[in-house]
Amino acid sequence: MITLYQFAPTWGIPNLGQFNVKLETYLRMTHLEYKVIETLPLKAPKGKLPYIEDEGQKISDSRFIIEYLKEKYEDTLDKDLTAQERAMMTAMQRLLEESLYWVGMYTRWLYTDENWQVNKQAIFGGMPPVLRDIAALVYRRMVISKQIYGQGMGRRTADEIFHLGEVDLNALSEFLGEKAYFMGDKATSLDASAFGCLINIMRVPIESPVKDYALSLSNLSAYCDRMMAEFYPELMGSK
Ligand SMILES: N[C@@H](CCC(=O)N[C@@H](CS)C(=O)NCC(=O)O)C(=O)O
């Protein structure tokens, strides 16, 4: 059976990490059997979650993991898509994972102290108090300087960051339109990625203009609820 390593669940959503939600949703969409081991990124092969272990092999990075799963267990979700649809999916996925993701990171680690406290409790709350505070301090400095500033998002002002977030959300909302799923009436791996990102903006206790804006886009909000009901019925109504 596949073992999925990811953060412990919190906030009444599948996972606080969008890439963890992406992968677990993919596993559920494809009905692959898996078990979860809760962990922190420090122990992960690339220092990031999620990763999986399958028949003694460790694989990290959700994109490579999904490629591996498609090859080994059959590509049931995306196999009928045209080359043009695949191209669109790739572009949308990059928007979700390389652009909007960093807006979310900014809101959790840097935007306000209130958000940071909520984020800190969710990630480090299971540790003994003194260790928790030291680990959180060190890790936060690293995430801000090496990741958010290093990637470039953190060099922008809050207004600029939230503007970029709105542009991305508008693109997602327009592209989804009235469709049930991002590519039409059938779920694809793009939905795993989209749900992971959107749920982690809209249904988390991390307050920001980007969350408010996302919530104002009714088709994205309804999409999150539908995906949650379809793939995580056990979490419906929990908080
Ligand atoms: N490209 C990776 C990104 C994974 C990633 O950024 N994971 C985050 C949590 S969602 C993480 O583990 N961050 C910890 C860190 O960077 O120290 C993937 O698609 O799996």
The ligand as an ORCA input file, in Angstrom:
! r2SCAN-3c Opt
* xyz 0 1
  N       7.042     21.310     -5.465
  C       6.698     20.660     -4.237
  C       6.364     21.688     -3.200
  C       6.132     21.087     -1.842
  C       6.051     22.148     -0.756
  O       6.356     23.321     -0.956
  N       5.617     21.703      0.404
  C       5.515     22.572      1.551
  C       4.223     22.282      2.309
  S       2.798     22.405      1.288
  C       6.647     22.253      2.509
  O       6.894     21.115      2.819
  N       7.327     23.283      2.969
  C       8.328     23.133      3.971
  C       9.583     23.879      3.634
  O       9.720     24.363      2.501
  O      10.436     23.970      4.524
  C       5.530     19.709     -4.483
  O       4.811     19.909     -5.473
  O       5.355     18.751     -3.719
*
